[in-house]
Amino acid sequence: MPKLVIVSNRLPVTITQLDEQNLSVQPSVGGVATGIASLDRPEKTLWFGWPGISNDKIIPKTKTTILAKLKEIDCSPVFLDAQDIRDFYYGFSNRTIWPLFHYFSHYAVFKPQFWDRYVKVNETFCKAILKNIHHDDKIWIHDYQLLLLPKMLREHLPKAQIGFFLHIPFPSFELLRLLPWRKELLDGMLGADLVGFHEYDYVRHFLSSVYRIRGLENHYNQISIGERLVRVDAFPMGIDYDKFCNSHENPAVVKEIDKMRYRISSREKVIISVDRLDYTKGILNRLEAFELFLERYPRYHGKVTLIVVAVPSRIKVSQYNQLKEQTEKLIGRINGQYSTINWTPISYLYRCLDFEQLTALYNVADVALITPLRDGMNLIAKEFVACQQSKKHQGILILSEMAGAASELAEGIIVNPYDTENIVQALLQSLKMTHEDKQRRNQAMQDRLCRYTIGRWAGDFLDMLDHVHQNQEELSTRKLSRKLRQAICSKYKHAKKRLILLDYDGTLVHFHPQPQQARPDPELMDILTGLSETPGNEVVIISGRDRKTLTKWLGKLNLHLIAEHGAFVRQKGGRWKSPNPMDDEWKKIIHPIMDLYVDRTPRSFVEEKNYSLVWHCRKSEPGLAQLRTQELKNALVMLMTNLNIGIFEGHKILEVKHLSANKGTAVSNWLNHTDWDFVLVAGDDYTDEDMFNVVDEKALTIHIGHGPSKAMYHTPDVKSFREFLNELQKAGGK
């Protein structure tokens, strides 16, 4: 039976060698493990990861014991030595990727030895997985330590279902471009079928980087790589909501709550700050804000306490040790300045709290001050909100807008973590807030959190991975395979009357930044000459281009031409005619609007044809082009009432043309006047769907690219379609 294979840097357990005879196997706390455990799926799971102990420190005879113990809990270890841990984990992962992806580029270290070890460890993971996997298994890879692994596995398992999820932010292109190995990391991630992030902003940054660095465009968040589609989407990670929601009913938690309330004066408001001690969490910024709050509002002296829980993290990285020193020094200064015999403004805990202590703290807190400078999600904020269930006491969340969770927890008080004054005023607002207001805000957030739990997050990701796989399978059935091409060539060879209807741009030639650069090359001219000179063939080129261009490029060939999507037709050897003369007075209204958007969108331009206007934005910045396209589309809709014209959004274009001019109507002449033995229709965009709609079911329809289409078959790109046309030409001869 196929397995669900989970791959992460660490296993969901930690192994410690107690002595020569004994091992300790302790479960690790983590959202992914909770999500997988809560899945209602039939697949057996197998988890790959580092067990938390250096290979150098494992007593040889106990390695067999480790493997046996882990096998019992469906885990398979990937053993790393001391140098791997130093250069891969503490090096490239946490001194290069972590700071760069969190916008701390000044902390990022670009050492080739770190990179080399990062590649080596990803290869080590790949080899370990390949030894224990079946081709039907589903693979879900997690986080920034394993960015290269999807591609490595793809090279060995071309048809495998592979998902990848990044749990930290994905930076903008301007930051990613600083990384010498940026292309390799993107290629690694694109080895997956589904790439997931917590927030849509990270999706947008990833797609932008893929376009700018790899030159790969996306169509509705899908990237075409050869014969494969990669889906990119956002899946905001949830929590085990019931566990935190019901924590106040847990006797052990109630006991901890009673202890805390006994130690804290009833007149004191409790503000909590819970984080790993990491420079991305903004701990120093919030301490400075609390210091300013005490200075600004002395009436709160003795009436408010800040409890700082700083969980030790990456103590072997120098910046973390420096941060610990700075944090403790700042806390000491604030306490020294404002403490009295009966009151200490800040309580500092440098350790990890167990579940009972942590949820007790959530329950007694009046305010949770969570202000990371950059955070992929931040589940602590969600846990705190879930715990606010008491009818008598409610705490309120102050959350950084830089946390991924901010979009889901908008009813909290959202702040800029770099704006000290903003945090001070948020503290004041939270302490003055009524119980009813807190309850109303919390209820709205709780309603959201209880629906999108950690189990729902994992389930949605895996459901989408299945959906992508199904789409890929469907695409494969429509693929113009070698066997199918041979059958078509045989049918073509024996046919006497053949009609070949071909779009031009995106079908016969690649798109170019400037439309005039897409002139036919010698190879294409040979293909079209061969097809059009073959006895029994009628070849028709149907394009959105103007008459002058088509005449210049293809006018000497023995074929028919259709310009401007059917506005003009030229029988081979004849003159251009307009089947349905149309007015162009509407251009006087539409052209100035398009010109305005040219001014607002650098490197865009307007192409004017006899019966259409086309706004091109292929050379413009993708994000801006997408925005301006929709703005222009909305602006034009308001002007088009009773003008008998339509707006058509194509590949990096927006075209306005007469509704009566379409490729389907234009080719009907040829379709209806001869009993053809063989009909081939090929195109790549929305305008070609009109042709696919008017041909009968016996016609061979081919869509170039991976987008949705009514065509019978598809081929991935211009190159592959040209190869097919060459095969046809050879099969038929001249």
C-alpha positions in Angstrom: 0.0 0.0 0.0 1.4 3.5 -0.9 2.9 5.4 2.0 2.8 9.1 3.0 6.5 9.9 3.4 7.3 13.0 5.6 10.8 14.5 5.3 12.1 17.2 7.6 15.4 18.2 9.0 14.5 16.7 12.4 12.5 13.6 13.2 9.4 14.2 15.5 11.5 12.5 18.2 14.9 13.2 19.8 17.3 10.4 20.6 19.9 10.9 23.5 22.6 8.3 24.3 22.3 8.0 28.0 25.1 5.4 28.4 26.4 2.3 26.5 23.3 0.4 27.2 20.4 2.9 27.2 18.9 5.4 24.8 16.3 8.1 25.5 13.6 8.6 22.8 11.6 11.7 23.5 8.8 13.1 21.3 9.4 16.6 19.9 6.8 19.3 20.0 5.9 20.5 16.4 3.0 21.6 14.3 3.8 19.2 11.4 3.8 16.2 13.7 0.4 17.2 15.2 -1.0 17.9 11.7 0.0 14.5 10.4 -1.2 12.7 13.5 -4.7 14.3 13.1 -5.1 13.3 9.5 -8.0 11.0 8.7 -6.3 9.2 5.9 -5.6 5.5 5.2 -1.9 5.9 4.2 0.8 4.5 6.4 3.3 7.1 7.2 7.1 7.0 7.2 9.1 9.9 8.6 12.7 10.7 7.5 14.9 13.1 9.5 17.9 13.6 11.7 17.4 12.0 15.1 19.2 14.8 17.0 22.4 13.0 17.8 25.7 13.3 15.9 26.9 10.2 14.1 30.3 10.8 15.7 28.8 10.3 19.1 26.8 7.1 18.4 28.3 4.0 19.9 28.6 1.6 16.9 26.7 -1.3 18.5 23.8 1.0 19.5 23.1 2.1 15.9 21.1 -1.1 15.3 19.1 -0.4 18.5 18.4 3.2 17.3 17.1 1.9 13.9 14.9 -0.7 15.6 13.4 1.8 18.1 12.7 4.3 15.3 11.2 1.7 13.1 8.7 0.9 15.8 7.3 4.4 15.5 7.5 4.6 11.6 10.6 6.8 11.6 13.8 6.4 9.5 16.9 8.3 10.6 19.2 10.3 8.4 22.5 10.3 10.3 24.7 13.4 10.2 28.2 13.9 11.4 29.6 16.8 13.4 30.8 18.7 10.3 27.4 18.2 8.6 25.7 19.8 11.7 28.2 22.6 11.8 28.2 23.6 8.1 24.8 22.5 7.0 22.6 23.2 10.0 24.4 26.0 11.9 26.1 27.2 8.7 24.1 27.5 5.5 20.7 26.8 7.0 20.9 29.2 9.9 23.6 31.7 8.9 22.7 32.0 5.3 19.1 31.1 4.5 17.5 32.0 7.8 18.7 35.6 8.0 18.3 36.3 4.3 14.8 34.9 4.1 13.8 36.9 7.3 15.2 40.2 5.7 18.3 40.3 7.9 20.7 40.3 4.9 23.4 42.0 7.0 23.6 38.8 9.1 23.8 36.4 6.1 27.1 34.6 5.4 27.8 33.4 1.9 30.5 30.7 2.4 31.1 28.2 -0.4 32.0 25.6 2.2 28.6 26.0 3.8 26.9 25.6 0.4 28.9 22.5 -0.5 27.9 20.9 2.8 24.3 21.9 2.3 24.3 20.2 -1.1 26.0 17.1 0.4 23.4 16.8 3.2 20.5 17.1 0.8 22.1 14.4 -1.2 22.4 12.3 1.9 18.7 12.7 2.6 17.9 11.8 -1.0 19.9 8.5 -0.9 18.3 7.5 2.5 14.8 8.1 1.1 15.5 6.2 -2.2 16.5 3.1 -0.3 13.2 3.0 1.5 10.6 4.3 -0.9 8.2 2.9 -3.5 7.3 4.8 -6.7 3.7 5.0 -5.6 4.5 6.7 -2.3 3.5 10.3 -1.7 6.4 12.6 -0.5 6.0 15.7 1.6 9.2 17.6 2.2 9.4 20.4 4.8 11.3 23.6 5.3 14.4 25.6 4.4 17.0 23.0 5.3 15.9 20.8 2.3 15.3 23.2 -0.5 17.3 21.1 -3.0 15.7 17.8 -2.1 12.6 17.9 -4.3 14.6 18.2 -7.5 17.1 15.5 -6.4 14.2 13.1 -5.8 12.5 14.1 -9.0 15.6 13.1 -11.0 15.3 9.6 -9.7 11.5 9.4 -9.4 10.1 11.4 -12.4 6.5 10.4 -11.8 6.4 10.6 -8.0 4.0 12.9 -6.1 6.2 15.4 -4.3 5.0 18.3 -2.1 7.2 20.9 -0.5 6.2 23.4 2.2 8.3 26.3 3.4 7.6 27.3 7.0 9.5 30.6 7.0 9.0 33.7 4.8 10.0 33.7 1.2 11.8 36.9 0.5 11.3 39.4 -2.3 13.4 39.1 -5.4 15.6 42.0 -4.3 16.8 40.0 -1.4 16.9 36.6 -3.0 19.1 37.9 -5.8 21.9 38.5 -3.2 22.3 34.7 -2.8 25.0 33.3 -5.2 23.1 30.0 -5.3 19.6 31.5 -5.9 19.0 29.6 -9.2 19.9 26.2 -7.6 17.5 26.8 -4.7 14.6 27.7 -7.0 15.3 24.7 -9.2 15.4 22.5 -6.1 11.9 23.7 -5.0 10.5 23.4 -8.5 11.2 19.7 -8.4 8.0 19.5 -6.3 4.5 19.2 -7.8 3.1 21.5 -5.2 5.0 24.3 -3.4 3.3 25.6 -0.3 3.7 28.8 1.8 1.9 30.2 4.8 1.0 33.5 3.2 0.1 34.7 -0.3 2.7 37.4 -0.1 5.3 34.6 0.0 3.7 32.9 -3.0 3.9 36.2 -4.9 7.6 36.7 -4.0 8.4 33.1 -5.1 6.6 33.5 -8.5 8.3 36.8 -9.1 11.7 35.3 -8.3 11.0 32.3 -10.6 10.2 34.6 -13.4 13.1 37.0 -12.9 15.8 34.4 -12.2 14.6 31.4 -14.2 12.5 33.1 -16.8 9.5 30.9 -16.1 6.0 32.5 -16.2 3.0 31.3 -14.3 -0.6 30.9 -15.3 -2.9 31.1 -12.3 -0.1 30.1 -10.0 0.9 27.2 -12.2 4.4 26.9 -13.7 5.1 24.8 -16.7 8.4 22.9 -16.7 8.7 20.7 -19.7 5.9 18.1 -19.5 5.3 18.9 -15.8 3.1 21.4 -14.0 4.1 22.9 -10.6 1.4 24.4 -8.5 2.2 27.2 -6.0 -0.3 28.1 -3.3 -0.8 29.4 0.3 -1.8 27.2 3.2 -1.9 29.1 6.5 -0.9 26.7 9.2 -3.3 26.2 12.1 -3.1 24.8 15.6 -4.7 21.9 17.5 -7.5 24.2 18.5 -9.4 22.0 20.8 -6.3 21.2 22.8 -5.8 24.9 23.6 -9.5 25.9 23.7 -10.2 23.3 26.4 -6.9 23.9 28.3 -8.7 25.8 31.1 -10.6 22.6 32.0 -7.4 20.6 32.4 -6.7 20.1 36.1 -3.0 20.4 35.7 -3.5 23.7 33.9 -5.9 25.0 36.5 -3.4 24.2 39.2 -0.8 26.3 37.3 -3.2 29.1 36.8 -3.9 29.2 40.6 -0.2 29.3 41.3 0.4 32.2 39.0 -2.6 34.2 40.3 -1.4 33.7 43.8 2.0 35.2 42.9 0.6 38.1 40.9 -1.1 41.0 42.7 -4.8 41.2 41.8 -4.3 44.9 40.8 -1.6 44.0 38.3 -2.3 43.6 34.6 -0.2 40.8 33.0 1.5 41.3 29.6 3.2 38.2 28.2 6.0 37.9 25.6 6.6 34.3 24.5 9.2 33.6 21.8 12.3 31.7 20.9 15.3 33.9 21.6 15.8 34.9 18.0 16.7 38.2 16.4 13.8 37.9 14.0 11.3 38.0 16.9 11.8 41.7 17.8 12.3 41.1 21.5 14.6 44.1 21.9 12.2 46.4 20.1 9.3 45.4 22.3 11.4 45.8 25.5 12.3 49.3 24.4 8.6 50.0 23.7 7.7 48.7 27.2 10.4 51.0 28.7 8.9 54.0 26.9 5.5 53.0 28.0 6.6 53.0 31.7 8.3 56.4 31.1 5.3 57.9 29.4 2.6 56.6 31.7 3.8 56.4 35.3 0.3 55.8 36.5 0.8 52.2 35.4 3.8 51.7 37.7 3.0 48.8 40.1 -0.1 48.0 38.0 1.4 46.1 35.1 3.9 43.3 34.8 5.6 42.0 31.6 6.5 38.3 31.7 9.2 37.5 29.1 9.6 33.9 28.2 12.7 33.5 26.0 13.2 29.9 24.7 16.9 29.1 24.1 17.7 28.8 20.4 20.8 28.1 18.3 23.2 28.9 21.0 26.1 28.0 18.7 25.4 30.9 16.4 27.1 34.1 17.6 24.2 36.5 16.9 22.0 34.5 19.3 24.5 34.7 22.1 24.8 38.5 21.5 21.0 38.8 21.6 20.8 37.0 24.9 23.3 39.4 26.4 21.6 42.4 25.0 18.2 41.2 26.2 19.3 40.5 29.7 21.1 43.8 29.9 18.1 45.7 28.7 15.8 43.9 31.2 18.2 44.6 34.0 18.3 48.3 33.1 14.5 48.6 33.0 14.0 46.7 36.3 16.8 48.8 37.9 15.2 52.0 36.8 11.5 51.2 37.7 11.4 48.4 40.3 10.2 49.0 43.8 10.4 46.8 46.9 6.9 45.5 46.1 7.0 45.5 42.3 9.3 44.3 39.5 8.1 45.4 36.0 9.7 42.5 34.1 9.9 38.8 35.0 12.4 37.0 32.7 12.3 33.3 32.0 15.1 31.9 29.8 13.7 28.4 29.3 11.1 26.4 27.6 7.7 26.0 29.4 5.7 22.8 29.3 2.2 22.7 27.9 0.5 23.2 31.3 2.7 26.2 32.3 2.4 27.8 28.9 -1.4 27.5 28.6 -1.7 28.7 32.2 0.2 31.8 31.2 -2.0 32.3 28.2 -5.1 32.1 30.5 -3.9 34.6 33.1 -2.5 37.1 30.6 -4.4 40.4 29.9 -2.2 41.1 26.9 0.0 39.0 24.6 2.6 41.2 23.1 3.9 39.3 20.0 5.8 41.6 17.7 8.2 39.7 15.4 10.2 41.7 12.9 9.5 39.0 10.4 7.8 35.6 10.9 6.5 32.9 8.6 3.3 32.3 10.6 3.6 32.5 14.5 1.4 29.9 16.1 1.9 31.4 19.6 -0.5 34.2 18.6 -3.1 31.6 17.6 -2.6 29.5 20.7 -3.1 32.6 22.9 -6.3 33.5 21.2 -7.7 30.0 21.4 -7.1 30.0 25.2 -9.3 33.1 25.7 -12.5 31.1 26.8 -13.2 32.5 30.2 -16.4 34.5 30.6 -14.9 36.5 33.4 -11.4 37.2 32.0 -10.3 37.9 28.5 -6.8 38.8 27.2 -6.2 40.7 24.0 -3.5 40.1 21.3 -1.1 42.7 20.1 0.5 41.3 16.9 3.1 42.4 14.4 1.9 43.0 10.9 5.1 41.3 9.8 3.8 37.9 11.1 2.1 35.6 8.7 -0.8 35.1 11.2 -1.7 38.8 11.0 -4.0 38.3 8.1 -6.0 35.7 10.0 -6.0 37.6 13.4 -6.9 41.1 12.1 -9.3 41.7 15.0 -6.3 41.8 17.4 -4.3 45.0 17.7 -2.0 45.0 14.7 1.2 47.0 15.0 4.4 47.9 13.1 7.1 46.2 15.2 9.7 48.8 14.2 7.4 51.7 15.4 8.0 52.1 19.1 5.3 54.7 19.5 2.8 52.4 17.7 3.5 49.6 20.2 3.2 52.0 23.2 -0.2 53.2 22.1 -1.3 49.6 21.4 -0.3 48.7 25.0 -2.3 51.7 26.3 -5.3 50.7 24.1 -5.2 47.1 25.3 -5.0 48.0 29.0 -8.0 50.3 28.6 -10.1 47.9 26.5 -13.4 46.7 27.9 -14.1 43.0 28.6 -16.9 43.1 26.0 -14.6 44.5 23.3 -11.9 41.9 24.0 -14.5 39.1 23.9 -16.0 40.4 20.6 -12.6 40.5 19.0 -11.5 37.1 20.3 -14.7 35.5 19.3 -14.2 36.5 15.6 -10.7 35.2 15.6 -11.7 32.0 17.4 -14.4 31.3 14.9 -11.7 31.4 12.2 -9.1 29.3 14.1 -11.5 26.5 15.0 -12.3 26.0 11.4 -8.8 26.0 10.0 -7.0 23.8 12.4 -3.6 22.1 12.0 -5.4 18.9 10.8 -7.3 21.0 8.2 -4.0 22.6 7.1 -2.3 19.2 6.5 -5.4 17.7 4.9 -5.8 20.7 2.5 -2.2 20.5 1.4 -2.4 16.8 0.7 -5.7 17.1 -1.0 -4.2 19.8 -3.3 -1.2 17.5 -4.0 -3.7 14.8 -5.1 -5.5 17.3 -7.2 -2.3 18.4 -8.9 -1.4 14.8 -9.5 -4.8 14.1 -11.1 -4.4 17.2 -13.4 -1.0 15.9 -14.4 -2.4 12.5 -15.1 -5.2 14.1 -17.2 -2.6 16.1 -19.0 -0.6 13.0 -19.7 -3.7 11.3 -21.4 -4.0 14.4 -23.7 -0.3 14.4 -24.4 0.8 14.2 -28.1 2.8 11.0 -27.4 5.1 9.3 -29.9 2.6 6.5 -30.5 -0.2 9.0 -31.1 2.0 11.1 -33.4 2.7 8.0 -35.5 -1.0 7.2 -35.8 -1.7 10.8 -36.9 1.1 10.7 -39.4 -0.3 7.5 -40.8 -3.8 9.0 -41.1 -2.3 12.1 -42.7 -0.3 10.1 -45.2 -3.4 8.2 -46.5 -5.7 11.3 -46.6 -6.4 12.9 -50.0 -7.9 16.2 -48.8 -6.2 17.9 -45.8 -7.0 21.1 -44.1 -4.4 22.6 -41.7 -5.4 25.6 -39.6 -2.6 27.1 -37.6 -2.3 30.0 -35.2 1.0 31.9 -35.5 2.3 33.5 -32.2 2.7 31.0 -29.4 2.0 28.1 -31.8 4.6 28.4 -34.7 6.9 30.9 -33.0 7.8 31.8 -29.5 6.6 35.0 -27.9 9.0 38.0 -28.1 9.2 41.2 -26.0 8.6 43.1 -29.3 6.0 41.6 -31.6 8.0 42.5 -34.7 10.8 40.2 -33.5 8.7 37.1 -34.0 9.3 36.9 -37.7 9.5 33.4 -39.2 12.9 31.7 -39.0 14.3 29.5 -41.8 13.2 26.3 -40.0 9.6 27.5 -39.9 9.7 28.7 -43.5 10.8 25.2 -44.5 8.0 23.5 -42.5 5.3 25.8 -44.0 6.7 25.5 -47.5 6.7 21.7 -47.3 3.2 21.5 -45.9 1.7 24.1 -48.3 3.3 22.5 -51.4 2.2 18.9 -50.5 -0.6 17.8 -52.9 -4.0 17.7 -51.3 -3.1 20.2 -48.5 -4.7 23.5 -47.8 -2.8 25.5 -45.1 -4.4 28.5 -43.4 -2.5 30.7 -41.0 -4.9 32.5 -38.6 -3.3 35.3 -36.7 -4.2 38.4 -34.7 -1.4 40.2 -36.6 -2.2 42.9 -39.2 -2.3 42.3 -43.0 0.9 44.2 -43.8 3.0 42.0 -41.4 1.5 38.7 -42.6 2.0 39.7 -46.2 5.6 40.6 -45.6 6.4 37.5 -43.7 4.3 34.8 -45.3 2.8 36.3 -48.4 5.1 34.4 -50.9 4.1 31.0 -49.6 1.4 28.9 -51.2 -1.1 29.2 -48.3 -4.1 31.2 -47.0 -3.8 34.1 -44.5 -6.3 35.4 -42.0 -5.4 38.7 -40.2 -6.7 40.4 -37.1 -8.6 37.3 -35.8 -10.8 37.2 -38.9 -11.3 40.8 -39.8 -9.3 40.2 -43.1 -8.9 37.1 -45.3 -6.5 36.5 -48.2 -6.9 33.4 -50.3 -3.5 32.2 -51.5 -2.3 34.3 -54.4 -5.3 36.7 -54.0 -5.9 40.0 -52.3 -7.0 40.9 -48.8 -10.8 41.2 -48.3 -12.9 42.1 -45.3 -15.8 39.6 -45.0 -17.7 41.9 -42.7 -16.7 45.6 -43.0 -16.6 47.2 -39.6 -16.3 50.7 -38.4 -13.4 51.9 -36.2 -14.9 55.1 -34.7 -14.7 53.4 -31.3 -10.9 53.7 -31.4 -11.2 57.5 -30.7 -12.7 56.6 -27.4 -10.6 53.6 -26.4 -7.1 54.6 -27.6 -6.6 57.6 -25.2 -7.5 55.3 -22.3 -4.9 52.8 -23.3 -2.4 55.5 -23.8 -2.9 56.6 -20.2 -2.0 53.1 -19.0 1.0 53.1 -21.2 2.2 56.2 -19.3 1.5 54.5 -16.0 3.1 51.1 -17.0 6.8 51.3 -18.0 7.7 49.3 -21.2 4.1 48.7 -22.1 2.8 49.9 -25.5 -0.3 50.0 -27.7 -0.5 48.2 -31.1 -3.1 49.5 -33.5 -4.7 47.3 -36.1 -7.5 48.1 -38.5 -10.2 46.7 -36.3 -8.6 46.2 -33.0 -6.3 47.8 -30.4 -3.9 45.7 -28.3 -2.2 46.8 -25.1 1.0 44.9 -24.6 2.7 44.5 -21.2 5.1 41.6 -21.9 8.2 43.6 -21.0 6.7 45.3 -17.9 7.3 44.1 -14.3 4.9 41.1 -13.9 3.2 42.3 -10.7 2.6 45.8 -12.0 1.5 44.4 -15.4 -1.1 42.2 -13.8 -2.4 45.1 -11.7 -2.6 47.5 -14.6 -4.2 44.9 -16.9 -7.1 44.5 -14.4 -7.4 48.3 -13.9 -7.4 48.9 -17.7 -10.0 46.1 -18.2 -12.3 47.7 -15.5 -11.9 51.1 -17.0 -12.7 49.9 -20.6 -15.8 48.0 -19.5 -17.4 51.3 -18.5 -17.0 52.7 -22.0 -18.1 49.8 -24.2 -21.9 49.8 -23.8 -23.5 49.6 -27.3 -20.2 49.7 -29.2 -20.3 46.1 -30.4 -16.7 45.6 -29.2 -15.3 43.2 -26.7 -12.3 43.0 -24.3 -10.1 39.9 -24.5 -7.4 39.2 -22.1 -4.6 37.1 -23.6 -1.0 36.3 -22.8 0.5 39.6 -21.5 -2.0 41.5 -23.7 -5.4 43.1 -23.5 -7.1 43.4 -26.8 -10.2 45.4 -27.7 -11.8 44.3 -31.0 -15.1 43.9 -32.8 -17.2 41.0 -31.5 -17.9 39.8 -35.1 -14.1 39.3 -35.7 -13.2 35.8 -34.4 -11.1 32.9 -35.7 -14.1 30.5 -35.6 -16.1 32.5 -38.0 -13.1 33.1 -40.2 -12.3 29.4 -40.8 -15.9 28.3 -41.3 -15.5 29.1 -45.0 -12.9 26.3 -45.4 -14.6 23.9 -43.0 -18.0 24.1 -44.8 -17.1 23.9 -48.5 -15.1 20.7 -48.7 -15.4 17.2 -47.4 -12.0 16.9 -45.7 -10.3 13.6 -45.0 -7.9 15.2 -42.4 -8.4 18.4 -40.4 -5.7 19.7 -38.0 -6.3 22.8 -35.9 -3.6 24.2 -33.5 -3.4 27.2 -31.3 -2.3 28.4 -27.9 -4.6 31.0 -26.4 -8.2 32.1 -25.8 -8.7 33.3 -29.5 -8.0 29.8 -30.8 -10.8 28.3 -28.6 -13.2 29.8 -31.2 -11.6 27.5 -33.8 -11.8 24.4 -31.6 -15.5 25.1 -31.0 -16.5 25.1 -34.7 -14.7 22.0 -35.9 -16.4 18.6 -35.7 -15.3 15.8 -33.4 -13.2 14.1 -36.2 -10.8 17.0 -36.4 -7.5 16.8 -34.7 -7.3 19.8 -32.2 -4.0 20.6 -30.5 -3.4 23.1 -27.8 0.2 24.4 -27.3 1.0 24.8 -23.6 -0.5 23.6 -20.4 -3.4 26.0 -19.9 -7.1 24.9 -19.9 -8.4 24.2 -23.4 -11.2 22.4 -25.3 -8.5 20.9 -27.6 -8.3 17.1 -27.9 -4.5 17.0 -27.3 -1.8 19.2 -26.1 1.9 19.6 -26.6 4.1 21.6 -24.2 5.7 24.3 -26.4 6.5 25.6 -29.8 9.5 23.5 -30.3 7.6 20.2 -29.7 4.8 21.3 -32.0 7.3 22.1 -34.8 8.8 18.7 -34.4 5.3 17.2 -34.9 4.8 19.3 -38.0 8.1 18.1 -39.4 7.0 14.5 -38.8 3.7 15.2 -40.7 5.7 16.8 -43.6 8.0 13.8 -43.9 5.0 11.4 -43.7 3.2 13.1 -46.6 6.1 13.9 -48.8 5.8 16.6 -51.5 
